[in-house]
Amino acid sequence: MEYSQAHRLAQEIRASEEYQTYHALKQEVLSDETVAALIREYRKLSVVLQVASMRGQAADSEDMQRFSGISTLLFSKPEVSQYLLAEMRLQQALGDIFKILTEAADLDMPMDGLDGV
């Protein structure tokens, strides 16, 4: 298999508006150690809550409260909110690309509950 097209796609991703916006905001936002620690905790709690949901379990109320509080704090800062939204847009674009590639390879990789997110 020839990988030159994959390398070209990687270059195009790095040149995309989604990536450029995300990368610029990432450097700015994560330079603040307190904000970086809050974002790490936000992501950790997000995964914990998503796993509980996928298992059909009720989320721990303490985790829910912590997640809500951290979310409110993070999204109240415009630069952090812009960064997290830019990250979501980049993830969506990469998800779309991954879907195109898996369909081209005829791989059965169901994304139940993730389509259209």
Backbone as XML, in Angstrom:
<?xml version="1.0"?>
<chain id="A" units="angstrom">
  <residue number="1" name="MET">
    <atom name="N" x="0.847" y="-1.173" z="0.000"/>
    <atom name="CA" x="0.000" y="0.000" z="0.000"/>
    <atom name="C" x="0.896" y="1.240" z="0.000"/>
  </residue>
  <residue number="2" name="GLU">
    <atom name="N" x="0.518" y="2.195" z="-0.772"/>
    <atom name="CA" x="1.247" y="3.465" z="-0.887"/>
    <atom name="C" x="0.708" y="4.439" z="0.161"/>
  </residue>
  <residue number="3" name="TYR">
    <atom name="N" x="1.612" y="5.055" z="0.920"/>
    <atom name="CA" x="1.200" y="5.953" z="2.004"/>
    <atom name="C" x="1.362" y="7.435" z="1.669"/>
  </residue>
  <residue number="4" name="SER">
    <atom name="N" x="1.780" y="7.758" z="0.461"/>
    <atom name="CA" x="2.002" y="9.161" z="0.127"/>
    <atom name="C" x="0.706" y="9.977" z="0.217"/>
  </residue>
  <residue number="5" name="GLN">
    <atom name="N" x="-0.415" y="9.365" z="-0.142"/>
    <atom name="CA" x="-1.703" y="10.077" z="-0.049"/>
    <atom name="C" x="-2.066" y="10.342" z="1.417"/>
  </residue>
  <residue number="6" name="ALA">
    <atom name="N" x="-1.724" y="9.406" z="2.288"/>
    <atom name="CA" x="-1.994" y="9.608" z="3.716"/>
    <atom name="C" x="-1.168" y="10.764" z="4.258"/>
  </residue>
  <residue number="7" name="HIS">
    <atom name="N" x="0.093" y="10.845" z="3.821"/>
    <atom name="CA" x="0.949" y="11.952" z="4.256"/>
    <atom name="C" x="0.428" y="13.284" z="3.703"/>
  </residue>
  <residue number="8" name="ARG">
    <atom name="N" x="-0.075" y="13.264" z="2.493"/>
    <atom name="CA" x="-0.660" y="14.470" z="1.904"/>
    <atom name="C" x="-1.922" y="14.884" z="2.673"/>
  </residue>
  <residue number="9" name="LEU">
    <atom name="N" x="-2.722" y="13.903" z="3.067"/>
    <atom name="CA" x="-3.913" y="14.186" z="3.866"/>
    <atom name="C" x="-3.511" y="14.785" z="5.216"/>
  </residue>
  <residue number="10" name="ALA">
    <atom name="N" x="-2.466" y="14.256" z="5.826"/>
    <atom name="CA" x="-1.981" y="14.808" z="7.102"/>
    <atom name="C" x="-1.567" y="16.264" z="6.931"/>
  </residue>
  <residue number="11" name="GLN">
    <atom name="N" x="-0.902" y="16.564" z="5.831"/>
    <atom name="CA" x="-0.503" y="17.955" z="5.567"/>
    <atom name="C" x="-1.731" y="18.848" z="5.388"/>
  </residue>
  <residue number="12" name="GLU">
    <atom name="N" x="-2.721" y="18.330" z="4.685"/>
    <atom name="CA" x="-3.940" y="19.113" z="4.471"/>
    <atom name="C" x="-4.688" y="19.336" z="5.776"/>
  </residue>
  <residue number="13" name="ILE">
    <atom name="N" x="-4.681" y="18.346" z="6.649"/>
    <atom name="CA" x="-5.317" y="18.508" z="7.951"/>
    <atom name="C" x="-4.604" y="19.609" z="8.735"/>
  </residue>
  <residue number="14" name="ARG">
    <atom name="N" x="-3.266" y="19.563" z="8.758"/>
    <atom name="CA" x="-2.506" y="20.597" z="9.482"/>
    <atom name="C" x="-2.702" y="21.982" z="8.868"/>
  </residue>
  <residue number="15" name="ALA">
    <atom name="N" x="-3.008" y="22.051" z="7.593"/>
    <atom name="CA" x="-3.232" y="23.339" z="6.926"/>
    <atom name="C" x="-4.684" y="23.808" z="7.031"/>
  </residue>
  <residue number="16" name="SER">
    <atom name="N" x="-5.556" y="22.949" z="7.521"/>
    <atom name="CA" x="-6.983" y="23.294" z="7.572"/>
    <atom name="C" x="-7.257" y="24.382" z="8.601"/>
  </residue>
  <residue number="17" name="GLU">
    <atom name="N" x="-8.331" y="25.104" z="8.371"/>
    <atom name="CA" x="-8.758" y="26.148" z="9.307"/>
    <atom name="C" x="-9.068" y="25.547" z="10.674"/>
  </residue>
  <residue number="18" name="GLU">
    <atom name="N" x="-9.701" y="24.375" z="10.677"/>
    <atom name="CA" x="-10.041" y="23.726" z="11.947"/>
    <atom name="C" x="-8.789" y="23.467" z="12.787"/>
  </residue>
  <residue number="19" name="TYR">
    <atom name="N" x="-7.766" y="22.917" z="12.136"/>
    <atom name="CA" x="-6.537" y="22.610" z="12.859"/>
    <atom name="C" x="-5.808" y="23.886" z="13.279"/>
  </residue>
  <residue number="20" name="GLN">
    <atom name="N" x="-5.697" y="24.841" z="12.369"/>
    <atom name="CA" x="-4.977" y="26.078" z="12.664"/>
    <atom name="C" x="-5.607" y="26.814" z="13.853"/>
  </residue>
  <residue number="21" name="THR">
    <atom name="N" x="-6.921" y="26.897" z="13.864"/>
    <atom name="CA" x="-7.624" y="27.556" z="14.966"/>
    <atom name="C" x="-7.391" y="26.798" z="16.262"/>
  </residue>
  <residue number="22" name="TYR">
    <atom name="N" x="-7.569" y="25.483" z="16.208"/>
    <atom name="CA" x="-7.367" y="24.647" z="17.389"/>
    <atom name="C" x="-5.942" y="24.779" z="17.925"/>
  </residue>
  <residue number="23" name="HIS">
    <atom name="N" x="-4.967" y="24.688" z="17.062"/>
    <atom name="CA" x="-3.566" y="24.712" z="17.481"/>
    <atom name="C" x="-3.190" y="26.051" z="18.126"/>
  </residue>
  <residue number="24" name="ALA">
    <atom name="N" x="-3.630" y="27.153" z="17.537"/>
    <atom name="CA" x="-3.327" y="28.475" z="18.089"/>
    <atom name="C" x="-3.966" y="28.642" z="19.472"/>
  </residue>
  <residue number="25" name="LEU">
    <atom name="N" x="-5.212" y="28.238" z="19.601"/>
    <atom name="CA" x="-5.903" y="28.358" z="20.885"/>
    <atom name="C" x="-5.319" y="27.403" z="21.923"/>
  </residue>
  <residue number="26" name="LYS">
    <atom name="N" x="-4.909" y="26.227" z="21.492"/>
    <atom name="CA" x="-4.339" y="25.234" z="22.406"/>
    <atom name="C" x="-3.097" y="25.790" z="23.083"/>
  </residue>
  <residue number="27" name="GLN">
    <atom name="N" x="-2.215" y="26.373" z="22.308"/>
    <atom name="CA" x="-0.987" y="26.928" z="22.879"/>
    <atom name="C" x="-1.301" y="28.019" z="23.896"/>
  </residue>
  <residue number="28" name="GLU">
    <atom name="N" x="-2.251" y="28.875" z="23.560"/>
    <atom name="CA" x="-2.619" y="29.977" z="24.446"/>
    <atom name="C" x="-3.249" y="29.462" z="25.741"/>
  </residue>
  <residue number="29" name="VAL">
    <atom name="N" x="-4.233" y="28.581" z="25.613"/>
    <atom name="CA" x="-5.014" y="28.129" z="26.756"/>
    <atom name="C" x="-4.199" y="27.220" z="27.683"/>
  </residue>
  <residue number="30" name="LEU">
    <atom name="N" x="-3.469" y="26.271" z="27.107"/>
    <atom name="CA" x="-2.766" y="25.300" z="27.938"/>
    <atom name="C" x="-1.479" y="25.840" z="28.558"/>
  </residue>
  <residue number="31" name="SER">
    <atom name="N" x="-1.112" y="27.060" z="28.224"/>
    <atom name="CA" x="0.058" y="27.665" z="28.868"/>
    <atom name="C" x="-0.253" y="28.030" z="30.322"/>
  </residue>
  <residue number="32" name="ASP">
    <atom name="N" x="-1.533" y="28.119" z="30.664"/>
    <atom name="CA" x="-1.963" y="28.354" z="32.047"/>
    <atom name="C" x="-2.126" y="26.979" z="32.712"/>
  </residue>
  <residue number="33" name="GLU">
    <atom name="N" x="-1.239" y="26.670" z="33.661"/>
    <atom name="CA" x="-1.232" y="25.345" z="34.293"/>
    <atom name="C" x="-2.543" y="25.023" z="35.014"/>
  </residue>
  <residue number="34" name="THR">
    <atom name="N" x="-3.167" y="26.008" z="35.613"/>
    <atom name="CA" x="-4.435" y="25.775" z="36.311"/>
    <atom name="C" x="-5.520" y="25.380" z="35.318"/>
  </residue>
  <residue number="35" name="VAL">
    <atom name="N" x="-5.594" y="26.105" z="34.231"/>
    <atom name="CA" x="-6.592" y="25.798" z="33.196"/>
    <atom name="C" x="-6.296" y="24.430" z="32.589"/>
  </residue>
  <residue number="36" name="ALA">
    <atom name="N" x="-5.021" y="24.133" z="32.332"/>
    <atom name="CA" x="-4.647" y="22.831" z="31.766"/>
    <atom name="C" x="-5.080" y="21.699" z="32.694"/>
  </residue>
  <residue number="37" name="ALA">
    <atom name="N" x="-4.893" y="21.875" z="34.005"/>
    <atom name="CA" x="-5.303" y="20.850" z="34.970"/>
    <atom name="C" x="-6.824" y="20.691" z="34.983"/>
  </residue>
  <residue number="38" name="LEU">
    <atom name="N" x="-7.544" y="21.804" z="34.908"/>
    <atom name="CA" x="-9.012" y="21.731" z="34.859"/>
    <atom name="C" x="-9.495" y="21.024" z="33.597"/>
  </residue>
  <residue number="39" name="ILE">
    <atom name="N" x="-8.841" y="21.281" z="32.477"/>
    <atom name="CA" x="-9.226" y="20.630" z="31.225"/>
    <atom name="C" x="-8.956" y="19.129" z="31.306"/>
  </residue>
  <residue number="40" name="ARG">
    <atom name="N" x="-7.836" y="18.742" z="31.902"/>
    <atom name="CA" x="-7.551" y="17.302" z="32.070"/>
    <atom name="C" x="-8.629" y="16.648" z="32.925"/>
  </residue>
  <residue number="41" name="GLU">
    <atom name="N" x="-9.038" y="17.300" z="34.004"/>
    <atom name="CA" x="-10.082" y="16.758" z="34.873"/>
    <atom name="C" x="-11.432" y="16.730" z="34.144"/>
  </residue>
  <residue number="42" name="TYR">
    <atom name="N" x="-11.721" y="17.759" z="33.377"/>
    <atom name="CA" x="-12.948" y="17.828" z="32.574"/>
    <atom name="C" x="-13.014" y="16.640" z="31.614"/>
  </residue>
  <residue number="43" name="ARG">
    <atom name="N" x="-11.912" y="16.366" z="30.936"/>
    <atom name="CA" x="-11.871" y="15.248" z="29.979"/>
    <atom name="C" x="-12.013" y="13.906" z="30.685"/>
  </residue>
  <residue number="44" name="LYS">
    <atom name="N" x="-11.327" y="13.762" z="31.818"/>
    <atom name="CA" x="-11.409" y="12.507" z="32.577"/>
    <atom name="C" x="-12.846" y="12.246" z="33.015"/>
  </residue>
  <residue number="45" name="LEU">
    <atom name="N" x="-13.478" y="13.257" z="33.587"/>
    <atom name="CA" x="-14.858" y="13.106" z="34.039"/>
    <atom name="C" x="-15.802" y="12.860" z="32.874"/>
  </residue>
  <residue number="46" name="SER">
    <atom name="N" x="-15.542" y="13.497" z="31.752"/>
    <atom name="CA" x="-16.360" y="13.295" z="30.565"/>
    <atom name="C" x="-16.349" y="11.824" z="30.145"/>
  </residue>
  <residue number="47" name="VAL">
    <atom name="N" x="-15.174" y="11.223" z="30.148"/>
    <atom name="CA" x="-15.045" y="9.804" z="29.780"/>
    <atom name="C" x="-15.767" y="8.926" z="30.800"/>
  </residue>
  <residue number="48" name="VAL">
    <atom name="N" x="-15.582" y="9.217" z="32.074"/>
    <atom name="CA" x="-16.236" y="8.431" z="33.126"/>
    <atom name="C" x="-17.751" y="8.469" z="32.953"/>
  </residue>
  <residue number="49" name="LEU">
    <atom name="N" x="-18.291" y="9.656" z="32.695"/>
    <atom name="CA" x="-19.737" y="9.801" z="32.536"/>
    <atom name="C" x="-20.233" y="9.127" z="31.256"/>
  </residue>
  <residue number="50" name="GLN">
    <atom name="N" x="-19.455" y="9.216" z="30.180"/>
    <atom name="CA" x="-19.846" y="8.575" z="28.918"/>
    <atom name="C" x="-19.846" y="7.060" z="29.057"/>
  </residue>
  <residue number="51" name="VAL">
    <atom name="N" x="-18.845" y="6.512" z="29.733"/>
    <atom name="CA" x="-18.776" y="5.061" z="29.927"/>
    <atom name="C" x="-19.973" y="4.587" z="30.743"/>
  </residue>
  <residue number="52" name="ALA">
    <atom name="N" x="-20.302" y="5.304" z="31.808"/>
    <atom name="CA" x="-21.467" y="4.935" z="32.613"/>
    <atom name="C" x="-22.730" y="4.954" z="31.757"/>
  </residue>
  <residue number="53" name="SER">
    <atom name="N" x="-22.868" y="5.971" z="30.931"/>
    <atom name="CA" x="-24.037" y="6.085" z="30.065"/>
    <atom name="C" x="-24.101" y="4.935" z="29.065"/>
  </residue>
  <residue number="54" name="MET">
    <atom name="N" x="-22.960" y="4.597" z="28.462"/>
    <atom name="CA" x="-22.937" y="3.507" z="27.478"/>
    <atom name="C" x="-23.250" y="2.164" z="28.133"/>
  </residue>
  <residue number="55" name="ARG">
    <atom name="N" x="-22.929" y="2.026" z="29.391"/>
    <atom name="CA" x="-23.225" y="0.787" z="30.125"/>
    <atom name="C" x="-24.649" y="0.768" z="30.666"/>
  </residue>
  <residue number="56" name="GLY">
    <atom name="N" x="-25.366" y="1.879" z="30.467"/>
    <atom name="CA" x="-26.732" y="1.971" z="30.965"/>
    <atom name="C" x="-26.801" y="2.186" z="32.460"/>
  </residue>
  <residue number="57" name="GLN">
    <atom name="N" x="-25.717" y="2.676" z="33.033"/>
    <atom name="CA" x="-25.662" y="2.902" z="34.469"/>
    <atom name="C" x="-25.903" y="4.377" z="34.777"/>
  </residue>
  <residue number="58" name="ALA">
    <atom name="N" x="-26.399" y="4.617" z="35.970"/>
    <atom name="CA" x="-26.555" y="6.001" z="36.423"/>
    <atom name="C" x="-25.176" y="6.540" z="36.778"/>
  </residue>
  <residue number="59" name="ALA">
    <atom name="N" x="-24.924" y="7.749" z="36.379"/>
    <atom name="CA" x="-23.637" y="8.381" z="36.687"/>
    <atom name="C" x="-23.587" y="8.730" z="38.167"/>
  </residue>
  <residue number="60" name="ASP">
    <atom name="N" x="-22.409" y="8.654" z="38.732"/>
    <atom name="CA" x="-22.188" y="9.026" z="40.119"/>
    <atom name="C" x="-22.529" y="10.509" z="40.290"/>
  </residue>
  <residue number="61" name="SER">
    <atom name="N" x="-23.350" y="10.827" z="41.280"/>
    <atom name="CA" x="-23.800" y="12.212" z="41.447"/>
    <atom name="C" x="-22.642" y="13.154" z="41.766"/>
  </residue>
  <residue number="62" name="GLU">
    <atom name="N" x="-21.635" y="12.673" z="42.488"/>
    <atom name="CA" x="-20.472" y="13.519" z="42.779"/>
    <atom name="C" x="-19.705" y="13.834" z="41.498"/>
  </residue>
  <residue number="63" name="ASP">
    <atom name="N" x="-19.549" y="12.828" z="40.632"/>
    <atom name="CA" x="-18.883" y="13.064" z="39.344"/>
    <atom name="C" x="-19.679" y="14.047" z="38.495"/>
  </residue>
  <residue number="64" name="MET">
    <atom name="N" x="-21.003" y="13.900" z="38.505"/>
    <atom name="CA" x="-21.859" y="14.817" z="37.743"/>
    <atom name="C" x="-21.706" y="16.252" z="38.244"/>
  </residue>
  <residue number="65" name="GLN">
    <atom name="N" x="-21.693" y="16.429" z="39.555"/>
    <atom name="CA" x="-21.557" y="17.767" z="40.129"/>
    <atom name="C" x="-20.190" y="18.356" z="39.783"/>
  </residue>
  <residue number="66" name="ARG">
    <atom name="N" x="-19.142" y="17.549" z="39.912"/>
    <atom name="CA" x="-17.800" y="18.039" z="39.591"/>
    <atom name="C" x="-17.699" y="18.410" z="38.126"/>
  </residue>
  <residue number="67" name="PHE">
    <atom name="N" x="-18.259" y="17.556" z="37.255"/>
    <atom name="CA" x="-18.227" y="17.831" z="35.823"/>
    <atom name="C" x="-18.984" y="19.117" z="35.500"/>
  </residue>
  <residue number="68" name="SER">
    <atom name="N" x="-20.143" y="19.273" z="36.097"/>
    <atom name="CA" x="-20.949" y="20.475" z="35.860"/>
    <atom name="C" x="-20.215" y="21.723" z="36.333"/>
  </residue>
  <residue number="69" name="GLY">
    <atom name="N" x="-19.627" y="21.649" z="37.503"/>
    <atom name="CA" x="-18.904" y="22.794" z="38.032"/>
    <atom name="C" x="-17.695" y="23.165" z="37.192"/>
  </residue>
  <residue number="70" name="ILE">
    <atom name="N" x="-16.924" y="22.160" z="36.789"/>
    <atom name="CA" x="-15.742" y="22.413" z="35.962"/>
    <atom name="C" x="-16.157" y="22.935" z="34.591"/>
  </residue>
  <residue number="71" name="SER">
    <atom name="N" x="-17.223" y="22.367" z="34.031"/>
    <atom name="CA" x="-17.724" y="22.824" z="32.726"/>
    <atom name="C" x="-18.118" y="24.292" z="32.790"/>
  </residue>
  <residue number="72" name="THR">
    <atom name="N" x="-18.859" y="24.651" z="33.827"/>
    <atom name="CA" x="-19.289" y="26.039" z="33.986"/>
    <atom name="C" x="-18.082" y="26.969" z="34.091"/>
  </residue>
  <residue number="73" name="LEU">
    <atom name="N" x="-17.111" y="26.553" z="34.893"/>
    <atom name="CA" x="-15.909" y="27.368" z="35.065"/>
    <atom name="C" x="-15.144" y="27.520" z="33.751"/>
  </residue>
  <residue number="74" name="LEU">
    <atom name="N" x="-14.922" y="26.407" z="33.053"/>
    <atom name="CA" x="-14.153" y="26.446" z="31.803"/>
    <atom name="C" x="-14.865" y="27.246" z="30.717"/>
  </residue>
  <residue number="75" name="PHE">
    <atom name="N" x="-16.160" y="26.999" z="30.548"/>
    <atom name="CA" x="-16.885" y="27.665" z="29.469"/>
    <atom name="C" x="-17.202" y="29.125" z="29.784"/>
  </residue>
  <residue number="76" name="SER">
    <atom name="N" x="-16.943" y="29.549" z="31.021"/>
    <atom name="CA" x="-17.143" y="30.963" z="31.351"/>
    <atom name="C" x="-15.968" y="31.817" z="30.876"/>
  </residue>
  <residue number="77" name="LYS">
    <atom name="N" x="-14.857" y="31.186" z="30.553"/>
    <atom name="CA" x="-13.688" y="31.903" z="30.043"/>
    <atom name="C" x="-13.740" y="31.838" z="28.514"/>
  </residue>
  <residue number="78" name="PRO">
    <atom name="N" x="-13.883" y="32.970" z="27.842"/>
    <atom name="CA" x="-14.057" y="32.967" z="26.382"/>
    <atom name="C" x="-12.958" y="32.215" z="25.629"/>
  </residue>
  <residue number="79" name="GLU">
    <atom name="N" x="-11.702" y="32.402" z="26.004"/>
    <atom name="CA" x="-10.621" y="31.741" z="25.272"/>
    <atom name="C" x="-10.651" y="30.224" z="25.471"/>
  </residue>
  <residue number="80" name="VAL">
    <atom name="N" x="-11.048" y="29.773" z="26.664"/>
    <atom name="CA" x="-11.140" y="28.331" z="26.928"/>
    <atom name="C" x="-12.332" y="27.757" z="26.180"/>
  </residue>
  <residue number="81" name="SER">
    <atom name="N" x="-13.447" y="28.471" z="26.206"/>
    <atom name="CA" x="-14.637" y="28.039" z="25.481"/>
    <atom name="C" x="-14.332" y="27.916" z="23.987"/>
  </residue>
  <residue number="82" name="GLN">
    <atom name="N" x="-13.640" y="28.912" z="23.430"/>
    <atom name="CA" x="-13.272" y="28.871" z="22.009"/>
    <atom name="C" x="-12.373" y="27.679" z="21.719"/>
  </residue>
  <residue number="83" name="TYR">
    <atom name="N" x="-11.422" y="27.411" z="22.626"/>
    <atom name="CA" x="-10.506" y="26.276" z="22.447"/>
    <atom name="C" x="-11.270" y="24.952" z="22.443"/>
  </residue>
  <residue number="84" name="LEU">
    <atom name="N" x="-12.134" y="24.757" z="23.439"/>
    <atom name="CA" x="-12.873" y="23.495" z="23.525"/>
    <atom name="C" x="-13.801" y="23.310" z="22.326"/>
  </residue>
  <residue number="85" name="LEU">
    <atom name="N" x="-14.426" y="24.382" z="21.865"/>
    <atom name="CA" x="-15.286" y="24.287" z="20.682"/>
    <atom name="C" x="-14.461" y="24.022" z="19.421"/>
  </residue>
  <residue number="86" name="ALA">
    <atom name="N" x="-13.285" y="24.637" z="19.323"/>
    <atom name="CA" x="-12.392" y="24.378" z="18.183"/>
    <atom name="C" x="-11.943" y="22.923" z="18.187"/>
  </residue>
  <residue number="87" name="GLU">
    <atom name="N" x="-11.666" y="22.399" z="19.365"/>
    <atom name="CA" x="-11.270" y="20.992" z="19.484"/>
    <atom name="C" x="-12.404" y="20.074" z="19.019"/>
  </residue>
  <residue number="88" name="MET">
    <atom name="N" x="-13.626" y="20.403" z="19.404"/>
    <atom name="CA" x="-14.783" y="19.605" z="18.976"/>
    <atom name="C" x="-14.958" y="19.645" z="17.461"/>
  </residue>
  <residue number="89" name="ARG">
    <atom name="N" x="-14.758" y="20.832" z="16.861"/>
    <atom name="CA" x="-14.882" y="20.940" z="15.395"/>
    <atom name="C" x="-13.801" y="20.109" z="14.698"/>
  </residue>
  <residue number="90" name="LEU">
    <atom name="N" x="-12.582" y="20.143" z="15.219"/>
    <atom name="CA" x="-11.506" y="19.340" z="14.631"/>
    <atom name="C" x="-11.801" y="17.855" z="14.798"/>
  </residue>
  <residue number="91" name="GLN">
    <atom name="N" x="-12.275" y="17.455" z="15.963"/>
    <atom name="CA" x="-12.630" y="16.051" z="16.182"/>
    <atom name="C" x="-13.736" y="15.610" z="15.236"/>
  </residue>
  <residue number="92" name="GLN">
    <atom name="N" x="-14.711" y="16.479" z="14.991"/>
    <atom name="CA" x="-15.795" y="16.148" z="14.061"/>
    <atom name="C" x="-15.250" y="15.943" z="12.652"/>
  </residue>
  <residue number="93" name="ALA">
    <atom name="N" x="-14.360" y="16.844" z="12.228"/>
    <atom name="CA" x="-13.764" y="16.715" z="10.891"/>
    <atom name="C" x="-12.968" y="15.418" z="10.784"/>
  </residue>
  <residue number="94" name="LEU">
    <atom name="N" x="-12.187" y="15.104" z="11.811"/>
    <atom name="CA" x="-11.402" y="13.866" z="11.790"/>
    <atom name="C" x="-12.314" y="12.640" z="11.830"/>
  </residue>
  <residue number="95" name="GLY">
    <atom name="N" x="-13.408" y="12.732" z="12.564"/>
    <atom name="CA" x="-14.386" y="11.638" z="12.586"/>
    <atom name="C" x="-15.005" y="11.416" z="11.217"/>
  </residue>
  <residue number="96" name="ASP">
    <atom name="N" x="-15.306" y="12.512" z="10.522"/>
    <atom name="CA" x="-15.858" y="12.403" z="9.169"/>
    <atom name="C" x="-14.856" y="11.730" z="8.234"/>
  </residue>
  <residue number="97" name="ILE">
    <atom name="N" x="-13.590" y="12.117" z="8.356"/>
    <atom name="CA" x="-12.528" y="11.521" z="7.524"/>
    <atom name="C" x="-12.390" y="10.039" z="7.842"/>
  </residue>
  <residue number="98" name="PHE">
    <atom name="N" x="-12.395" y="9.702" z="9.123"/>
    <atom name="CA" x="-12.273" y="8.302" z="9.528"/>
    <atom name="C" x="-13.435" y="7.475" z="8.971"/>
  </residue>
  <residue number="99" name="LYS">
    <atom name="N" x="-14.624" y="8.046" z="9.009"/>
    <atom name="CA" x="-15.797" y="7.339" z="8.472"/>
    <atom name="C" x="-15.634" y="7.086" z="6.973"/>
  </residue>
  <residue number="100" name="ILE">
    <atom name="N" x="-15.164" y="8.093" z="6.243"/>
    <atom name="CA" x="-14.938" y="7.934" z="4.799"/>
    <atom name="C" x="-13.930" y="6.819" z="4.534"/>
  </residue>
  <residue number="101" name="LEU">
    <atom name="N" x="-12.849" y="6.803" z="5.314"/>
    <atom name="CA" x="-11.802" y="5.793" z="5.116"/>
    <atom name="C" x="-12.282" y="4.392" z="5.466"/>
  </residue>
  <residue number="102" name="THR">
    <atom name="N" x="-13.013" y="4.257" z="6.567"/>
    <atom name="CA" x="-13.492" y="2.920" z="6.938"/>
    <atom name="C" x="-14.522" y="2.409" z="5.944"/>
  </residue>
  <residue number="103" name="GLU">
    <atom name="N" x="-15.337" y="3.320" z="5.413"/>
    <atom name="CA" x="-16.297" y="2.896" z="4.382"/>
    <atom name="C" x="-15.573" y="2.480" z="3.112"/>
  </residue>
  <residue number="104" name="ALA">
    <atom name="N" x="-14.509" y="3.205" z="2.750"/>
    <atom name="CA" x="-13.740" y="2.853" z="1.549"/>
    <atom name="C" x="-13.079" y="1.492" z="1.703"/>
  </residue>
  <residue number="105" name="ALA">
    <atom name="N" x="-12.694" y="1.165" z="2.938"/>
    <atom name="CA" x="-12.047" y="-0.120" z="3.200"/>
    <atom name="C" x="-13.069" y="-1.214" z="3.495"/>
  </residue>
  <residue number="106" name="ASP">
    <atom name="N" x="-14.342" y="-0.861" z="3.454"/>
    <atom name="CA" x="-15.436" y="-1.795" z="3.720"/>
    <atom name="C" x="-15.291" y="-2.443" z="5.093"/>
  </residue>
  <residue number="107" name="LEU">
    <atom name="N" x="-14.837" y="-1.636" z="6.068"/>
    <atom name="CA" x="-14.722" y="-2.114" z="7.444"/>
    <atom name="C" x="-16.038" y="-1.888" z="8.159"/>
  </residue>
  <residue number="108" name="ASP">
    <atom name="N" x="-16.451" y="-2.877" z="8.901"/>
    <atom name="CA" x="-17.682" y="-2.756" z="9.670"/>
    <atom name="C" x="-17.332" y="-2.212" z="11.046"/>
  </residue>
  <residue number="109" name="MET">
    <atom name="N" x="-17.415" y="-0.890" z="11.168"/>
    <atom name="CA" x="-17.101" y="-0.239" z="12.439"/>
    <atom name="C" x="-18.292" y="0.612" z="12.833"/>
  </residue>
  <residue number="110" name="PRO">
    <atom name="N" x="-19.283" y="-0.016" z="13.455"/>
    <atom name="CA" x="-20.495" y="0.740" z="13.812"/>
    <atom name="C" x="-20.169" y="1.862" z="14.781"/>
  </residue>
  <residue number="111" name="MET">
    <atom name="N" x="-20.803" y="2.974" z="14.529"/>
    <atom name="CA" x="-20.615" y="4.157" z="15.382"/>
    <atom name="C" x="-21.959" y="4.469" z="16.031"/>
  </residue>
  <residue number="112" name="ASP">
    <atom name="N" x="-22.621" y="3.423" z="16.548"/>
    <atom name="CA" x="-23.939" y="3.602" z="17.164"/>
    <atom name="C" x="-23.910" y="4.735" z="18.168"/>
  </residue>
  <residue number="113" name="GLY">
    <atom name="N" x="-24.842" y="5.623" z="18.015"/>
    <atom name="CA" x="-24.965" y="6.746" z="18.933"/>
    <atom name="C" x="-24.016" y="7.885" z="18.630"/>
  </residue>
  <residue number="114" name="LEU">
    <atom name="N" x="-23.085" y="7.683" z="17.702"/>
    <atom name="CA" x="-22.120" y="8.729" z="17.395"/>
    <atom name="C" x="-22.404" y="9.388" z="16.065"/>
  </residue>
  <residue number="115" name="ASP">
    <atom name="N" x="-23.222" y="8.771" z="15.232"/>
    <atom name="CA" x="-23.539" y="9.371" z="13.938"/>
    <atom name="C" x="-24.310" y="10.666" z="14.166"/>
  </residue>
  <residue number="116" name="GLY">
    <atom name="N" x="-23.906" y="11.688" z="13.456"/>
    <atom name="CA" x="-24.596" y="12.959" z="13.545"/>
    <atom name="C" x="-24.249" y="13.786" z="14.769"/>
  </residue>
  <residue number="117" name="VAL">
    <atom name="N" x="-23.280" y="13.317" z="15.542"/>
    <atom name="CA" x="-22.877" y="14.067" z="16.739"/>
    <atom name="C" x="-21.981" y="15.194" z="16.344"/>
  </residue>
</chain>
